Every structure is written in C-alpha cells, then in structure tokens.
Amino acid sequence: MLGMRVGIDFGSSSTIMYVEGKGIVLDEPTMIAVDTETGIPIAIGNAAYNINGRTDETISVISPIQNGIISDYTMAEHILRYYFQRLCKNSIFKPNVILTVPSVATNLQKHTFLDVAMRAGAGRVCLVEESLASAIGVGFENNTLTGQFIVNIGGGAVDVSVVTMGSLAVSKSIKVGGLSIDTAIQKYLRKERDIFIGPQTAERLKICLGSAIPRKEEIAIIANGKSGLDSMPISFEVTSTELFDCISEQLSIMVNGIKSVLEITPPELVGDISENGIVVTGGTSLLYGMKELIERDIGIEVILADDPMYSCVSGAAEIVRNMDILSENGYTFKTIQELN
C-alpha cells in the first residue's frame, strides 16, 4: 500500500493525527477562521483558536464539526486539506487514512466524512466507529465474547457503546459534551450576573472550577469579561459551587444517556459489564469528579482510561499498525472512484 498511513480523530473540539512511524504528529482545535466577505481561510487550528472571540465582524471563526458530525462541508475540507499538505509535503502518493466517526452516524453522514477526506487529499479512506477505535485504544481484546462497555465523553457528544467480538452490540450518541458545558457557563453568567464572556474564558473556568460532584472545599478564581450594564470591561469572582450548579443539567443528560444504553443491552452482556466495569475516555472524562458521578448514579465500577485524551486516535493508530484488524471485522478502504 503506497503512501503514508494516517489515523485521524476528527472531532468537534480537536483534530488529532497519527502517522505510522512518527506517532501523534498533530493535535489542534477543529477550528477555521475565514474572511466573511470572501470566504477565504485566514487561520486554521491553533491560530484560529487564538483569535476566537477576539475578532470583528470581518472574520468568522467556524467549528465545522458539531456534535461529532460534519455541519460545514467546505470548512471541514479546508481544515483536512491544510493538514494533509503539512503532513505529505511534496510526496506524490496520497495518504491512506483511518478516520474515526460517531458510532451512530447515518450512511449519509458517513458518506460526507468519506467525501470530505478524499476531496481534501486522502488517497484511500476507511471509516471506523469512535467507540470501536477507543476500545482498541484502551486495550480491549478484539475477539473476546465478553461484553465491554465504553463511554467516550468528547467535546461535541458522548459516544456510548457495548463492544463484543470486535463489533458494536449496542451504541448511542448523546448530543452533549465539553463544548455544551462551556456554553452553559456562558449562558449562566449572562443570565444570572449580566456578564458576557468569550469561549476561551468559559473553557478556562470549566477546567479550573468545573466539577461533576460538589467539591469538598470551595475554590474560586477571578475572570475577566464585559458588563452587560454598561458594556465596560469587568473583573469578577466565580466559585466552584456556582459552576457546579450551572453545568449539572448537562451532566445529568450524559448520565441518563449512559443509563439508556444499559437499559437496551441484552442481560448476558449487562452481567459482563457489571463484572468488568465501565471504561470512560475522552477529554471531558477528565472533569473533576466525573468518574465518581457515573459510579454513584449507575452503580457499576468506572475505570478511567490511562490516556483518555488520545484513546480514540490510539485505536486508529493500532489499526494503522495492524491492518488485519480491518479485514477481521469487515472494514474496507474506499477510493474516490469507488465513492462516485
């Protein structure tokens, strides 16, 4: 197979790429800044993130993946083309790509991922469900009959699946994640305290103060924003208790979604899950107390993955290194000619 082999986690909040023989070579926000008049991209990834919330109406910062699904075809293609050009440079061979997608993506949504990747410069593409990639990434055995439960809490969605014999027995996607927690923080401050903050400040508050369970000791930080009263700059104190209250609804949606998957899982597999526990991965799983919240509300032991930020792309990387995993589980590559 000519051309470099690449594994990609193309997520709502970040794009992570693995290249065979080089490891993880890229981890940047899935963002693009464009000139609103011409539509021409002016910044991608980290550069776009750094100007998000700091521009006037002449520049628009776009996140083309929403809740794990491509919402802006053209901008998603711009991002992948830019990264492929960085990776491949002057190579005459196009890359062979393992691309992870939400476990419940429809055929139309999968076709969109394939189309975007190949028109961006991929030579051949194979789509693999995020939950299956994450299961491989955390070390689940590919051929075991035992039911294994994995919860991938990402930026745009929570991917919940039961994996057995290298395939998904049950799966569901809950349309909340780390980004919806950021939005909840922004809405709370705007509604309750008449303070406007940008997305970067909301993310910082989530990381510093956010929690899935009440903290034993309250903490607080000073943040900067804009007063809704006079539109002037304002510094204000925010406490962990405030943030816990304002994001609790989002967390409840996540936990109820996890429960709903268990409810439709066959009894024998539920028995396996009770014995093996629930493996939690994804960047938002690192929120303070998330493991304890799921354990408390569901009553099953929760194991936090060793490297939750990279479990999905680690699974894609393992597939890149061992292509037999694809054939063993019925996955195939597509070319743009086959797509058309």
PyMOL commands that set and color helices and strands:
alter all, ss='L'
color gray80, all
select helices_A, chain A and resi 46-51+73-88+107-119+130-137+178-192+199-209+240-263+267-276+283-286+290-298+308-321+324-328+336-339
alter helices_A, ss='H'
color red, helices_A
select strands_A, chain A and resi 5-10+14-19+23-29+32-35+41-44+59-62+65-66+69-70+96-101+124-129+148-153+158-164+167-174+195-196+220-227+233-239+278-281+302-304+334-335
alter strands_A, ss='S'
color yellow, strands_A
deselect
rebuild
show_as cartoon
